[in-house]
Amino acid sequence: MKHLFAVALLVCTTAVFAEVKVETIEYKSGDAVCEGYLAYDPAQAGTKPGVLIIHDWMGNGPFSKKKAEDLAALGYVAFAGDIYGKGVRPKDAGEASKQAGKFKGDRALLRARVNAALDAFKATNKVNADHIAVMGFCFGGTTALELGRSGAAIKGIVSFHGGLTNPTPADAKNIVCKTLILHGSDDPFVKPEEVAAFKKEMEDAKVPYQFVGYPGAVHGFTNPAAGSDNSKGAAYNEAADKASWTAMKEFFAEVLK
């Protein structure tokens, strides 16, 4: 399936710190205008391996953009894609649930939006198009997996506390890369039966994957904005955050070498 996209003129270029620059880039998915965020080290010559980042249910904001900057500091070209569309940024959990539900309920639309982000990333000409991995947080983890299930030619998938449901389990056979699932073992929103169904789906399709559970961690364990109260179902966990980031770095070092 072809995905319509167009990379717009550079909106802004600013220094984040000495070795990383960022650009806000507009592109299209069908008729929808989306707004991505590119981070890279301008001192690096030529194209470099890249990571496409998919935001959580609050949209492409400070959290996902900071992750792009952190990955650029590691030497990757990073692009925080926009699934919701330009200007669509939930103000609270109610709005976020509505937006995330819209796309989770229409996987064809979700796949179109994430593939458009991938195409826009490649069109920047800063990334090695043959060496791109995808990662996502919560809603973004679900979306990263959908990119793989769509058959995209990517080198790796990482999901941080992402939803694992899949209305078309047979589509796992379309995943062409290794997959890393970083999961809060006490996450009340991703039920044990959902985890079991996901593992079966991957194993039936013979997709190489690693599933890492962090004891004591619930949903949203990488995001300090989630607070510290596990009883709410989502909470930051510093130990799990650091451990999962290390696991991600090791994974990317392997699949993007």
C-alpha atoms as an extended CHARMM CRD file, in Angstrom:
* protein
*
       257  EXT
         1         1  MET       CA              0.0000000000        0.0000000000        0.0000000000  PROA      1               0.0000000000
         2         2  LYS       CA              1.3230000000        3.4010000000       -0.9510000000  PROA      2               0.0000000000
         3         3  HSD       CA              1.1280000000        6.0970000000        1.6590000000  PROA      3               0.0000000000
         4         4  LEU       CA              0.8290000000        9.6960000000        0.5980000000  PROA      4               0.0000000000
         5         5  PHE       CA              3.2350000000       11.9950000000        2.3100000000  PROA      5               0.0000000000
         6         6  ALA       CA              5.0730000000       15.1830000000        1.6520000000  PROA      6               0.0000000000
         7         7  VAL       CA              7.9180000000       16.6070000000        3.6250000000  PROA      7               0.0000000000
         8         8  ALA       CA              7.3250000000       20.3120000000        4.1060000000  PROA      8               0.0000000000
         9         9  LEU       CA              9.7600000000       23.1450000000        4.4620000000  PROA      9               0.0000000000
        10        10  LEU       CA             11.7700000000       23.1890000000        7.6170000000  PROA      10              0.0000000000
        11        11  VAL       CA              9.7470000000       24.8870000000       10.3210000000  PROA      11              0.0000000000
        12        12  CYS       CA             12.5650000000       25.4170000000       12.7360000000  PROA      12              0.0000000000
        13        13  THR       CA             16.1080000000       24.3710000000       13.4540000000  PROA      13              0.0000000000
        14        14  THR       CA             17.5210000000       24.8840000000       16.9210000000  PROA      14              0.0000000000
        15        15  ALA       CA             20.4470000000       23.6230000000       18.9180000000  PROA      15              0.0000000000
        16        16  VAL       CA             19.4420000000       21.3070000000       21.7430000000  PROA      16              0.0000000000
        17        17  PHE       CA             22.9830000000       21.0550000000       22.9230000000  PROA      17              0.0000000000
        18        18  ALA       CA             26.3260000000       21.1770000000       21.1370000000  PROA      18              0.0000000000
        19        19  GLU       CA             26.1020000000       17.9580000000       19.1320000000  PROA      19              0.0000000000
        20        20  VAL       CA             22.3630000000       17.6350000000       18.4660000000  PROA      20              0.0000000000
        21        21  LYS       CA             20.0930000000       19.6900000000       16.2360000000  PROA      21              0.0000000000
        22        22  VAL       CA             16.3580000000       19.3100000000       15.7990000000  PROA      22              0.0000000000
        23        23  GLU       CA             13.8870000000       20.1000000000       13.0450000000  PROA      23              0.0000000000
        24        24  THR       CA             10.1050000000       20.1860000000       13.0710000000  PROA      24              0.0000000000
        25        25  ILE       CA              8.8950000000       18.6410000000        9.8190000000  PROA      25              0.0000000000
        26        26  GLU       CA              5.4140000000       18.5850000000        8.3480000000  PROA      26              0.0000000000
        27        27  TYR       CA              4.3020000000       15.6580000000        6.2070000000  PROA      27              0.0000000000
        28        28  LYS       CA              1.0250000000       14.1600000000        5.0630000000  PROA      28              0.0000000000
        29        29  SER       CA             -0.8070000000       10.8740000000        5.5010000000  PROA      29              0.0000000000
        30        30  GLY       CA             -3.6360000000       10.9710000000        2.9920000000  PROA      30              0.0000000000
        31        31  ASP       CA             -5.3160000000       14.3230000000        3.6140000000  PROA      31              0.0000000000
        32        32  ALA       CA             -4.0360000000       14.6200000000        7.1890000000  PROA      32              0.0000000000
        33        33  VAL       CA             -1.1520000000       16.9590000000        7.9480000000  PROA      33              0.0000000000
        34        34  CYS       CA              1.2050000000       15.5410000000       10.5740000000  PROA      34              0.0000000000
        35        35  GLU       CA              4.0760000000       17.1340000000       12.4660000000  PROA      35              0.0000000000
        36        36  GLY       CA              7.2080000000       15.1130000000       13.1760000000  PROA      36              0.0000000000
        37        37  TYR       CA             10.3380000000       15.9800000000       15.1000000000  PROA      37              0.0000000000
        38        38  LEU       CA             13.7870000000       15.0980000000       13.7380000000  PROA      38              0.0000000000
        39        39  ALA       CA             16.9300000000       15.0100000000       15.8980000000  PROA      39              0.0000000000
        40        40  TYR       CA             20.4640000000       14.3680000000       14.6760000000  PROA      40              0.0000000000
        41        41  ASP       CA             24.1300000000       15.1840000000       15.1260000000  PROA      41              0.0000000000
        42        42  PRO       CA             25.1020000000       17.6010000000       12.3270000000  PROA      42              0.0000000000
        43        43  ALA       CA             28.7720000000       16.7640000000       12.7850000000  PROA      43              0.0000000000
        44        44  GLN       CA             28.2100000000       13.2550000000       11.4540000000  PROA      44              0.0000000000
        45        45  ALA       CA             28.8890000000       12.8960000000        7.7430000000  PROA      45              0.0000000000
        46        46  GLY       CA             26.5490000000       10.9630000000        5.4920000000  PROA      46              0.0000000000
        47        47  THR       CA             23.4590000000        9.0380000000        6.5080000000  PROA      47              0.0000000000
        48        48  LYS       CA             23.2420000000        7.1430000000        9.8080000000  PROA      48              0.0000000000
        49        49  PRO       CA             21.0650000000        4.3540000000       11.2380000000  PROA      49              0.0000000000
        50        50  GLY       CA             17.8020000000        5.7140000000       12.5280000000  PROA      50              0.0000000000
        51        51  VAL       CA             15.0540000000        5.1880000000       15.0640000000  PROA      51              0.0000000000
        52        52  LEU       CA             11.4130000000        6.0890000000       14.4930000000  PROA      52              0.0000000000
        53        53  ILE       CA              9.7540000000        6.9750000000       17.8090000000  PROA      53              0.0000000000
        54        54  ILE       CA              6.0140000000        6.7360000000       18.3710000000  PROA      54              0.0000000000
        55        55  HSD       CA              4.4450000000        8.8070000000       21.1310000000  PROA      55              0.0000000000
        56        56  ASP       CA              2.1880000000        7.7010000000       23.9620000000  PROA      56              0.0000000000
        57        57  TRP       CA             -1.5270000000        8.5180000000       24.0760000000  PROA      57              0.0000000000
        58        58  MET       CA             -0.8530000000       12.2090000000       24.8250000000  PROA      58              0.0000000000
        59        59  GLY       CA              0.4650000000       12.7850000000       21.3210000000  PROA      59              0.0000000000
        60        60  ASN       CA              3.8110000000       13.9160000000       19.9510000000  PROA      60              0.0000000000
        61        61  GLY       CA              4.9340000000       16.1930000000       22.7690000000  PROA      61              0.0000000000
        62        62  PRO       CA              7.8490000000       16.8420000000       25.1280000000  PROA      62              0.0000000000
        63        63  PHE       CA              8.2470000000       13.2050000000       26.1990000000  PROA      63              0.0000000000
        64        64  SER       CA              8.6560000000       11.6780000000       22.7260000000  PROA      64              0.0000000000
        65        65  LYS       CA             10.6930000000       14.6430000000       21.5020000000  PROA      65              0.0000000000
        66        66  LYS       CA             13.1280000000       14.2760000000       24.3960000000  PROA      66              0.0000000000
        67        67  LYS       CA             13.5560000000       10.6050000000       23.5110000000  PROA      67              0.0000000000
        68        68  ALA       CA             14.4630000000       11.6660000000       19.9620000000  PROA      68              0.0000000000
        69        69  GLU       CA             17.1200000000       14.0080000000       21.3280000000  PROA      69              0.0000000000
        70        70  ASP       CA             18.4740000000       11.2950000000       23.6310000000  PROA      70              0.0000000000
        71        71  LEU       CA             18.7820000000        8.8650000000       20.7210000000  PROA      71              0.0000000000
        72        72  ALA       CA             20.4980000000       11.4940000000       18.5820000000  PROA      72              0.0000000000
        73        73  ALA       CA             23.0180000000       11.9530000000       21.3890000000  PROA      73              0.0000000000
        74        74  LEU       CA             23.7360000000        8.2260000000       21.0890000000  PROA      74              0.0000000000
        75        75  GLY       CA             24.6300000000        8.6870000000       17.4230000000  PROA      75              0.0000000000
        76        76  TYR       CA             21.3650000000        7.7460000000       15.7240000000  PROA      76              0.0000000000
        77        77  VAL       CA             19.1500000000        9.8870000000       13.5580000000  PROA      77              0.0000000000
        78        78  ALA       CA             15.7980000000        9.9500000000       15.3740000000  PROA      78              0.0000000000
        79        79  PHE       CA             12.3340000000       10.9510000000       14.2250000000  PROA      79              0.0000000000
        80        80  ALA       CA              9.3650000000       11.3100000000       16.5610000000  PROA      80              0.0000000000
        81        81  GLY       CA              6.4030000000       10.5680000000       14.3110000000  PROA      81              0.0000000000
        82        82  ASP       CA              2.9360000000       12.0390000000       14.7020000000  PROA      82              0.0000000000
        83        83  ILE       CA             -0.0030000000        9.6270000000       14.5910000000  PROA      83              0.0000000000
        84        84  TYR       CA             -2.7940000000       11.9980000000       15.6190000000  PROA      84              0.0000000000
        85        85  GLY       CA             -2.0570000000       14.8490000000       13.1840000000  PROA      85              0.0000000000
        86        86  LYS       CA             -0.7950000000       18.4020000000       13.5170000000  PROA      86              0.0000000000
        87        87  GLY       CA             -2.3570000000       20.2800000000       16.4070000000  PROA      87              0.0000000000
        88        88  VAL       CA             -4.1630000000       17.2390000000       17.7930000000  PROA      88              0.0000000000
        89        89  ARG       CA             -2.7080000000       17.1030000000       21.3010000000  PROA      89              0.0000000000
        90        90  PRO       CA             -4.9730000000       15.7800000000       24.0840000000  PROA      90              0.0000000000
        91        91  LYS       CA             -5.3490000000       18.0550000000       27.0950000000  PROA      91              0.0000000000
        92        92  ASP       CA             -6.2100000000       15.2790000000       29.5410000000  PROA      92              0.0000000000
        93        93  ALA       CA             -6.6560000000       11.5270000000       29.9350000000  PROA      93              0.0000000000
        94        94  GLY       CA            -10.2150000000       11.6730000000       28.6260000000  PROA      94              0.0000000000
        95        95  GLU       CA             -9.1740000000       13.2710000000       25.3440000000  PROA      95              0.0000000000
        96        96  ALA       CA             -6.1480000000       10.9720000000       25.1200000000  PROA      96              0.0000000000
        97        97  SER       CA             -8.3070000000        7.8930000000       25.5530000000  PROA      97              0.0000000000
        98        98  LYS       CA            -10.6120000000        9.0790000000       22.7670000000  PROA      98              0.0000000000
        99        99  GLN       CA             -7.7530000000        9.7120000000       20.3490000000  PROA      99              0.0000000000
       100       100  ALA       CA             -5.9010000000        6.4970000000       21.1170000000  PROA      100             0.0000000000
       101       101  GLY       CA             -9.1460000000        4.5290000000       20.9010000000  PROA      101             0.0000000000
       102       102  LYS       CA             -9.8810000000        5.9580000000       17.4690000000  PROA      102             0.0000000000
       103       103  PHE       CA             -6.6800000000        4.5280000000       16.0520000000  PROA      103             0.0000000000
       104       104  LYS       CA             -6.5930000000        1.2980000000       18.0440000000  PROA      104             0.0000000000
       105       105  GLY       CA            -10.1040000000        0.6480000000       16.7740000000  PROA      105             0.0000000000
       106       106  ASP       CA             -9.0530000000        1.2070000000       13.1610000000  PROA      106             0.0000000000
       107       107  ARG       CA             -5.8060000000       -0.6520000000       12.6140000000  PROA      107             0.0000000000
       108       108  ALA       CA             -5.7710000000        0.1470000000        8.8780000000  PROA      108             0.0000000000
       109       109  LEU       CA             -5.7520000000        3.8630000000        9.7070000000  PROA      109             0.0000000000
       110       110  LEU       CA             -3.1180000000        3.3270000000       12.3960000000  PROA      110             0.0000000000
       111       111  ARG       CA             -0.8880000000        1.4760000000        9.9500000000  PROA      111             0.0000000000
       112       112  ALA       CA             -1.3400000000        4.1950000000        7.3430000000  PROA      112             0.0000000000
       113       113  ARG       CA             -0.2930000000        6.9060000000        9.8030000000  PROA      113             0.0000000000
       114       114  VAL       CA              2.7650000000        5.0670000000       11.0880000000  PROA      114             0.0000000000
       115       115  ASN       CA              3.9030000000        4.1000000000        7.5930000000  PROA      115             0.0000000000
       116       116  ALA       CA              3.5410000000        7.7450000000        6.5390000000  PROA      116             0.0000000000
       117       117  ALA       CA              5.8290000000        8.6870000000        9.4330000000  PROA      117             0.0000000000
       118       118  LEU       CA              8.3460000000        6.0830000000        8.2840000000  PROA      118             0.0000000000
       119       119  ASP       CA              8.2070000000        7.4140000000        4.7190000000  PROA      119             0.0000000000
       120       120  ALA       CA              8.6750000000       10.9940000000        5.9290000000  PROA      120             0.0000000000
       121       121  PHE       CA             11.6540000000        9.9060000000        8.0150000000  PROA      121             0.0000000000
       122       122  LYS       CA             13.2980000000        8.2780000000        5.0010000000  PROA      122             0.0000000000
       123       123  ALA       CA             12.6370000000       11.3850000000        2.9150000000  PROA      123             0.0000000000
       124       124  THR       CA             14.7840000000       13.5590000000        5.1930000000  PROA      124             0.0000000000
       125       125  ASN       CA             17.8700000000       12.0610000000        3.5100000000  PROA      125             0.0000000000
       126       126  LYS       CA             19.6710000000       12.0810000000        6.8430000000  PROA      126             0.0000000000
       127       127  VAL       CA             18.9070000000        8.4710000000        7.7300000000  PROA      127             0.0000000000
       128       128  ASN       CA             20.0930000000        5.2300000000        6.1640000000  PROA      128             0.0000000000
       129       129  ALA       CA             16.7450000000        3.9750000000        4.8920000000  PROA      129             0.0000000000
       130       130  ASP       CA             17.9340000000        0.3660000000        5.0940000000  PROA      130             0.0000000000
       131       131  HSD       CA             18.7930000000        0.6520000000        8.7800000000  PROA      131             0.0000000000
       132       132  ILE       CA             15.7410000000        1.9360000000       10.6320000000  PROA      132             0.0000000000
       133       133  ALA       CA             14.1690000000        0.5410000000       13.7960000000  PROA      133             0.0000000000
       134       134  VAL       CA             10.9730000000        1.6490000000       15.5380000000  PROA      134             0.0000000000
       135       135  MET       CA             10.1540000000        2.1080000000       19.2010000000  PROA      135             0.0000000000
       136       136  GLY       CA              7.0790000000        3.3150000000       21.0380000000  PROA      136             0.0000000000
       137       137  PHE       CA              5.6220000000        4.0180000000       24.4640000000  PROA      137             0.0000000000
       138       138  CYS       CA              2.1880000000        2.7680000000       25.6280000000  PROA      138             0.0000000000
       139       139  PHE       CA             -0.0620000000        3.5710000000       22.6210000000  PROA      139             0.0000000000
       140       140  GLY       CA              3.2020000000        3.9720000000       20.7260000000  PROA      140             0.0000000000
       141       141  GLY       CA              4.2360000000        0.4340000000       21.5970000000  PROA      141             0.0000000000
       142       142  THR       CA              1.0220000000       -0.8640000000       20.0360000000  PROA      142             0.0000000000
       143       143  THR       CA              1.7050000000        1.3050000000       16.9960000000  PROA      143             0.0000000000
       144       144  ALA       CA              5.3080000000        0.1170000000       16.6410000000  PROA      144             0.0000000000
       145       145  LEU       CA              4.0400000000       -3.4600000000       16.5360000000  PROA      145             0.0000000000
       146       146  GLU       CA              1.4440000000       -2.5090000000       13.9210000000  PROA      146             0.0000000000
       147       147  LEU       CA              4.2070000000       -1.1030000000       11.7340000000  PROA      147             0.0000000000
       148       148  GLY       CA              5.8770000000       -4.4950000000       11.8730000000  PROA      148             0.0000000000
       149       149  ARG       CA              2.6020000000       -6.3300000000       11.2050000000  PROA      149             0.0000000000
       150       150  SER       CA              2.0860000000       -4.1680000000        8.1200000000  PROA      150             0.0000000000
       151       151  GLY       CA              5.2010000000       -5.7410000000        6.6000000000  PROA      151             0.0000000000
       152       152  ALA       CA              7.4080000000       -2.6550000000        6.7910000000  PROA      152             0.0000000000
       153       153  ALA       CA             11.0710000000       -3.2290000000        5.9990000000  PROA      153             0.0000000000
       154       154  ILE       CA             12.5100000000       -2.2910000000        9.3870000000  PROA      154             0.0000000000
       155       155  LYS       CA             15.3850000000       -3.7260000000       11.4180000000  PROA      155             0.0000000000
       156       156  GLY       CA             13.8360000000       -3.9000000000       14.8910000000  PROA      156             0.0000000000
       157       157  ILE       CA             10.8200000000       -3.1370000000       17.0660000000  PROA      157             0.0000000000
       158       158  VAL       CA             10.8890000000       -2.0310000000       20.7110000000  PROA      158             0.0000000000
       159       159  SER       CA              7.7540000000       -1.6010000000       22.8000000000  PROA      159             0.0000000000
       160       160  PHE       CA              7.8950000000        0.1340000000       26.1870000000  PROA      160             0.0000000000
       161       161  HSD       CA              4.8370000000       -0.7480000000       28.3190000000  PROA      161             0.0000000000
       162       162  GLY       CA              2.7870000000       -1.0230000000       25.1410000000  PROA      162             0.0000000000
       163       163  GLY       CA             -0.5650000000       -2.6180000000       24.5320000000  PROA      163             0.0000000000
       164       164  LEU       CA             -0.2150000000       -6.0480000000       22.9370000000  PROA      164             0.0000000000
       165       165  THR       CA             -3.6920000000       -6.6640000000       21.5270000000  PROA      165             0.0000000000
       166       166  ASN       CA             -3.9630000000       -7.6240000000       17.8730000000  PROA      166             0.0000000000
       167       167  PRO       CA             -7.3060000000       -8.1350000000       16.0930000000  PROA      167             0.0000000000
       168       168  THR       CA             -5.5090000000       -9.9770000000       13.2710000000  PROA      168             0.0000000000
       169       169  PRO       CA             -2.9780000000      -12.3160000000       14.9430000000  PROA      169             0.0000000000
       170       170  ALA       CA             -2.0500000000      -13.9490000000       11.6460000000  PROA      170             0.0000000000
       171       171  ASP       CA             -0.4720000000      -10.6430000000       10.5650000000  PROA      171             0.0000000000
       172       172  ALA       CA              2.4550000000      -11.3680000000       12.8730000000  PROA      172             0.0000000000
       173       173  LYS       CA              3.8490000000      -13.3930000000        9.9860000000  PROA      173             0.0000000000
       174       174  ASN       CA              4.5320000000      -10.0620000000        8.2320000000  PROA      174             0.0000000000
       175       175  ILE       CA              7.0610000000       -8.9780000000       10.8700000000  PROA      175             0.0000000000
       176       176  VAL       CA             10.5080000000       -9.1910000000        9.2900000000  PROA      176             0.0000000000
       177       177  CYS       CA             12.6860000000       -8.1880000000       12.2350000000  PROA      177             0.0000000000
       178       178  LYS       CA             13.5870000000       -8.9460000000       15.8250000000  PROA      178             0.0000000000
       179       179  THR       CA             11.2590000000       -7.5770000000       18.4700000000  PROA      179             0.0000000000
       180       180  LEU       CA             11.8620000000       -6.4920000000       22.0570000000  PROA      180             0.0000000000
       181       181  ILE       CA              8.9730000000       -6.1020000000       24.5020000000  PROA      181             0.0000000000
       182       182  LEU       CA              9.7350000000       -4.1780000000       27.7120000000  PROA      182             0.0000000000
       183       183  HSD       CA              6.8150000000       -4.7010000000       30.0470000000  PROA      183             0.0000000000
       184       184  GLY       CA              5.7920000000       -3.7820000000       33.5770000000  PROA      184             0.0000000000
       185       185  SER       CA              5.0840000000       -7.1160000000       35.2730000000  PROA      185             0.0000000000
       186       186  ASP       CA              2.3790000000       -5.5290000000       37.4320000000  PROA      186             0.0000000000
       187       187  ASP       CA              0.7220000000       -3.5670000000       34.5970000000  PROA      187             0.0000000000
       188       188  PRO       CA             -3.0390000000       -3.8170000000       35.2760000000  PROA      188             0.0000000000
       189       189  PHE       CA             -3.9590000000       -2.5630000000       31.8100000000  PROA      189             0.0000000000
       190       190  VAL       CA             -2.1780000000       -5.3270000000       29.8980000000  PROA      190             0.0000000000
       191       191  LYS       CA             -3.7710000000       -8.4760000000       31.2750000000  PROA      191             0.0000000000
       192       192  PRO       CA             -1.9080000000      -11.8170000000       31.5720000000  PROA      192             0.0000000000
       193       193  GLU       CA             -4.1720000000      -13.3040000000       28.9080000000  PROA      193             0.0000000000
       194       194  GLU       CA             -3.1800000000      -10.4750000000       26.5480000000  PROA      194             0.0000000000
       195       195  VAL       CA              0.4830000000      -11.2330000000       27.1980000000  PROA      195             0.0000000000
       196       196  ALA       CA             -0.0880000000      -14.9600000000       26.6180000000  PROA      196             0.0000000000
       197       197  ALA       CA             -1.9680000000      -14.3190000000       23.3610000000  PROA      197             0.0000000000
       198       198  PHE       CA              0.8190000000      -12.0500000000       22.1390000000  PROA      198             0.0000000000
       199       199  LYS       CA              3.5040000000      -14.6230000000       22.8790000000  PROA      199             0.0000000000
       200       200  LYS       CA              1.5160000000      -17.3190000000       21.0710000000  PROA      200             0.0000000000
       201       201  GLU       CA              1.0160000000      -15.0160000000       18.1020000000  PROA      201             0.0000000000
       202       202  MET       CA              4.7510000000      -14.3710000000       17.8230000000  PROA      202             0.0000000000
       203       203  GLU       CA              5.7130000000      -17.9890000000       18.3430000000  PROA      203             0.0000000000
       204       204  ASP       CA              3.1600000000      -19.2650000000       15.8240000000  PROA      204             0.0000000000
       205       205  ALA       CA              4.5880000000      -16.8260000000       13.2780000000  PROA      205             0.0000000000
       206       206  LYS       CA              8.1590000000      -17.7630000000       14.2520000000  PROA      206             0.0000000000
       207       207  VAL       CA              9.0970000000      -14.1360000000       14.8760000000  PROA      207             0.0000000000
       208       208  PRO       CA             12.2770000000      -13.7770000000       16.9700000000  PROA      208             0.0000000000
       209       209  TYR       CA             11.3210000000      -11.8000000000       20.0500000000  PROA      209             0.0000000000
       210       210  GLN       CA             12.4040000000      -11.1490000000       23.6110000000  PROA      210             0.0000000000
       211       211  PHE       CA              9.9250000000      -10.3520000000       26.3710000000  PROA      211             0.0000000000
       212       212  VAL       CA             11.3320000000       -8.6250000000       29.4660000000  PROA      212             0.0000000000
       213       213  GLY       CA              9.1260000000       -8.0780000000       32.5030000000  PROA      213             0.0000000000
       214       214  TYR       CA             10.1000000000       -5.6750000000       35.2750000000  PROA      214             0.0000000000
       215       215  PRO       CA              8.7890000000       -6.7490000000       38.7100000000  PROA      215             0.0000000000
       216       216  GLY       CA              7.0180000000       -3.9890000000       40.6190000000  PROA      216             0.0000000000
       217       217  ALA       CA              6.5670000000       -1.8700000000       37.4880000000  PROA      217             0.0000000000
       218       218  VAL       CA              3.1240000000       -0.8820000000       36.2240000000  PROA      218             0.0000000000
       219       219  HSD       CA              1.9780000000        0.9560000000       33.1060000000  PROA      219             0.0000000000
       220       220  GLY       CA              3.9310000000        4.0470000000       32.0110000000  PROA      220             0.0000000000
       221       221  PHE       CA              7.0180000000        3.1310000000       34.0300000000  PROA      221             0.0000000000
       222       222  THR       CA              9.3680000000        5.2300000000       31.8450000000  PROA      222             0.0000000000
       223       223  ASN       CA              7.4930000000        8.5110000000       32.2660000000  PROA      223             0.0000000000
       224       224  PRO       CA              8.0950000000       10.6440000000       35.3910000000  PROA      224             0.0000000000
       225       225  ALA       CA              4.8520000000       12.4820000000       34.6390000000  PROA      225             0.0000000000
       226       226  ALA       CA              2.9770000000        9.2940000000       35.5710000000  PROA      226             0.0000000000
       227       227  GLY       CA              3.6950000000        9.9280000000       39.2550000000  PROA      227             0.0000000000
       228       228  SER       CA              4.7260000000        7.3540000000       41.8310000000  PROA      228             0.0000000000
       229       229  ASP       CA              1.4810000000        5.7090000000       42.9530000000  PROA      229             0.0000000000
       230       230  ASN       CA              1.3000000000        2.1610000000       41.5820000000  PROA      230             0.0000000000
       231       231  SER       CA             -2.2920000000        1.8510000000       42.7810000000  PROA      231             0.0000000000
       232       232  LYS       CA             -3.3530000000        4.1920000000       39.9690000000  PROA      232             0.0000000000
       233       233  GLY       CA             -2.1960000000        1.6150000000       37.4230000000  PROA      233             0.0000000000
       234       234  ALA       CA              0.3930000000        3.8960000000       35.8180000000  PROA      234             0.0000000000
       235       235  ALA       CA              3.4760000000        5.1480000000       37.6520000000  PROA      235             0.0000000000
       236       236  TYR       CA              7.1160000000        5.9690000000       37.0610000000  PROA      236             0.0000000000
       237       237  ASN       CA              9.6710000000        3.3640000000       38.1360000000  PROA      237             0.0000000000
       238       238  GLU       CA             13.2440000000        4.6150000000       38.0070000000  PROA      238             0.0000000000
       239       239  ALA       CA             14.8510000000        1.1840000000       38.1360000000  PROA      239             0.0000000000
       240       240  ALA       CA             12.6760000000       -0.1740000000       35.3280000000  PROA      240             0.0000000000
       241       241  ASP       CA             13.1660000000        3.0040000000       33.3110000000  PROA      241             0.0000000000
       242       242  LYS       CA             16.9560000000        2.7370000000       33.4580000000  PROA      242             0.0000000000
       243       243  ALA       CA             17.0190000000       -1.0170000000       32.8940000000  PROA      243             0.0000000000
       244       244  SER       CA             14.6860000000       -0.8270000000       29.8980000000  PROA      244             0.0000000000
       245       245  TRP       CA             16.6960000000        1.9950000000       28.3240000000  PROA      245             0.0000000000
       246       246  THR       CA             19.8490000000       -0.0970000000       28.6680000000  PROA      246             0.0000000000
       247       247  ALA       CA             18.0770000000       -3.0810000000       27.0970000000  PROA      247             0.0000000000
       248       248  MET       CA             16.9700000000       -0.8580000000       24.2180000000  PROA      248             0.0000000000
       249       249  LYS       CA             20.4950000000        0.4320000000       23.6340000000  PROA      249             0.0000000000
       250       250  GLU       CA             21.8850000000       -3.0940000000       23.5210000000  PROA      250             0.0000000000
       251       251  PHE       CA             19.1250000000       -4.1600000000       21.1350000000  PROA      251             0.0000000000
       252       252  PHE       CA             19.7320000000       -1.2620000000       18.7470000000  PROA      252             0.0000000000
       253       253  ALA       CA             23.4700000000       -1.8490000000       18.8620000000  PROA      253             0.0000000000
       254       254  GLU       CA             22.7460000000       -5.3470000000       17.5810000000  PROA      254             0.0000000000
       255       255  VAL       CA             20.0420000000       -4.7550000000       14.9700000000  PROA      255             0.0000000000
       256       256  LEU       CA             21.3190000000       -1.4250000000       13.6030000000  PROA      256             0.0000000000
       257       257  LYS       CA             25.0080000000       -2.2870000000       13.3920000000  PROA      257             0.0000000000
